[in-house]
Amino acid sequence: MKYQQRQAVAVVLLVTAALAHLAASGPADSRAGGAPPVPAVAQQNRMHKVVHQLQQRLHEVPQDKSSWAQLGSSYVELARVTADPAYYAKAEGALKNAGDTGLAAIGMGTLANARHDFHAARDWALKAIAALPASAEAHGVLADALTQLGDDAGAQDAVQKMLDLKPNTASFARASFHFELHGDVAGARDAMQRALKASTTPEEIAFCRYRLGELAFDHGRLDEAAEHYEQGLAARGDDMTLTQGMAKVAAARGDVPVALDAYRRLVARAPLPQYLQEYAELLEANGHAGEAARQYDVLSEQQRLMESQGASDDLAAALVAADRGDGVQALRRAESEWSRRQSVFVADAMAWALHVNGRDAEALSYSDRAVALGWQNATFSYHRGMILAALGRVAEAQEALVQALRLNANFSPLQALKAGRKLAELRGGR
């Protein structure tokens, strides 16, 4: 699921940029030392205040297309911070009122990316670039869409154009993800450090610290990850992604009660599918099967709610279904996503769904596509190892499973246990 969150945080940076002008025109903070860390509730209140200001402005000047575009972007951000996809429809309505402008096209592209409608996002981005060729934000929307569509060369060109136009936090962050996808962890870390150096707001600092923490966590460096998450929380207290990061660190360190409590509070505040899945897996891995089942039910309901608002995510649903052994649902969802886009992310989901259905020869061909770019991803390696084991290719299976656990022995509280058990079985440990 981790690669889905990359998309969400990219949307955050674009929305933050879209709102920068409005924030700059607001009342200044008179306290010495600047603003304090912003908790999630305060962030929601701030966003509601921005929406209210824009609504007042549009009541007075209803033809102000720029304010309509800003209002649409504000609704996209509210959907993120509240985990309420109902804001997507409001965002779409506001952006349609913004008319046929470059800013409106950027907003529509950002909304389409948030809804995982990446073809539409690409089309809106191209329209925005035609209207505003010097807009780094428009190229950022395009980079996000093309990455998810599996157009690696196109995404690289869009990221480079963004860097050329505006070498800021948003562009360096996208460069970091591109390096990460190609297995260049040092390059990814360097680009994120550049993004952090370019940060000018608490939101950007928190985002960069989270991504640096993720790079560390994904490669088994727990202390480094925790340091980044903590520094991010110092910039913007009670941030959801950073809270999730600290929960993962606690679980990895064996502080399961602390981790469970953190996840419990997190999903109560923001029932996002990724958080619900991680919470459910942690519960299941620690013997709380009943509570885990309830969280999976909430996850299914949240997925249905998002789909009802045009935010379908067959990729995430396929992976959850496959992890839970529902082969029919997993393959149906994965094939649906594959029919729309052929990225490494969806190739991995196809491989895993086919494996759960016992079609491992086919699964391996998709796994080959999933690892083609060189991403050092523990989940991908785990899936590949289990597929190779099912095909009787024991030495290769052991190599893949060792790689998964060497990269990140805590990539999943449940699947990492299964990886260890399978490796021991292959080694004759039982």
Secondary structure as GFF3:
##gff-version 3
##sequence-region A 1 430
A	DSSP	alpha_helix	2	24	.	.	.	ID=ss1
A	DSSP	alpha_helix	40	60	.	.	.	ID=ss2
A	DSSP	alpha_helix	65	82	.	.	.	ID=ss3
A	DSSP	alpha_helix	86	97	.	.	.	ID=ss4
A	DSSP	alpha_helix	102	114	.	.	.	ID=ss5
A	DSSP	alpha_helix	118	131	.	.	.	ID=ss6
A	DSSP	alpha_helix	136	149	.	.	.	ID=ss7
A	DSSP	alpha_helix	152	165	.	.	.	ID=ss8
A	DSSP	alpha_helix	169	181	.	.	.	ID=ss9
A	DSSP	alpha_helix	185	198	.	.	.	ID=ss10
A	DSSP	alpha_helix	202	217	.	.	.	ID=ss11
A	DSSP	alpha_helix	222	235	.	.	.	ID=ss12
A	DSSP	alpha_helix	240	252	.	.	.	ID=ss13
A	DSSP	alpha_helix	256	269	.	.	.	ID=ss14
A	DSSP	alpha_helix	273	285	.	.	.	ID=ss15
A	DSSP	alpha_helix	289	308	.	.	.	ID=ss16
A	DSSP	alpha_helix	314	323	.	.	.	ID=ss17
A	DSSP	alpha_helix	327	338	.	.	.	ID=ss18
A	DSSP	alpha_helix	344	356	.	.	.	ID=ss19
A	DSSP	alpha_helix	360	370	.	.	.	ID=ss20
A	DSSP	alpha_helix	378	390	.	.	.	ID=ss21
A	DSSP	alpha_helix	394	407	.	.	.	ID=ss22
A	DSSP	alpha_helix	415	426	.	.	.	ID=ss23
###
